[in-house]
Amino acid sequence: MSQSSRRGASSTGALARLFLGAHRALFRATGGRLGGSTFGIPTLLLTTTGRKTGQPRTWPLGYIADGDRLVVIGSIGGAPKHPAWYLNLRDNPRVTVEVGSDRRPMVAETATGAERQRLWNEFVRRYPRYGDYQKKTSREIPVVILRPGA
């Protein structure tokens, strides 16, 4: 990778961290009134434990409700690798979720089989952009179920 490519990649990463930090701060300061929806998709804050650092890591993610469960998609825009938050929760499925001003412990589980297909289809039905993300990558985009629990 050339030096200018590395600079561009680190600039992009710094910009993304700045945006995510601002999103989290606005969400929390307003109880989700600001940042509780992104491009028309309801947004929650998911806090996982870093698999390498052991430190809490929080991401704003689009979601759908499925009964008392919440469902998020590990698309990262169709990137070739899984998002860091997904890798974290595979190692430690105990997470914290913030929806509006409600904060609760949950347990994450990757959906499989017919349940994964049903939830994926529902997500794509509501938010067609996610279907485009799957077309961009050869990996199966994870569908993650967040269940109430400690």
Stockholm file with secondary structure:
# STOCKHOLM 1.0

chainA/1-150         MSQSSRRGASSTGALARLFLGAHRALFRATGGRLGGSTFGIPTLLLTTTGRKTGQPRTWPLGYIADGDRLVVIGSIGGAPKHPAWYLNLRDNPRVTVEVGSDRRPMVAETATGAERQRLWNEFVRRYPRYGDYQKKTSREIPVVILRPGA
#=GR chainA/1-150 SS CCHHHHHHHHHHHHHHHHHHHHHHHHHHHTTTTTTSEETTEEEEEEEEECTTTCCEEEEEEEEEEETTEEEEECCGGGCSSCCHHHHHHHHCCEEEEEETTEEEEEEEEECCHHHHHHHHHHHHHHCTHHHHHHHTCSSCCCEEEEEECC
#=GC SS_cons         CCHHHHHHHHHHHHHHHHHHHHHHHHHHHTTTTTTSEETTEEEEEEEEECTTTCCEEEEEEEEEEETTEEEEECCGGGCSSCCHHHHHHHHCCEEEEEETTEEEEEEEEECCHHHHHHHHHHHHHHCTHHHHHHHTCSSCCCEEEEEECC
//
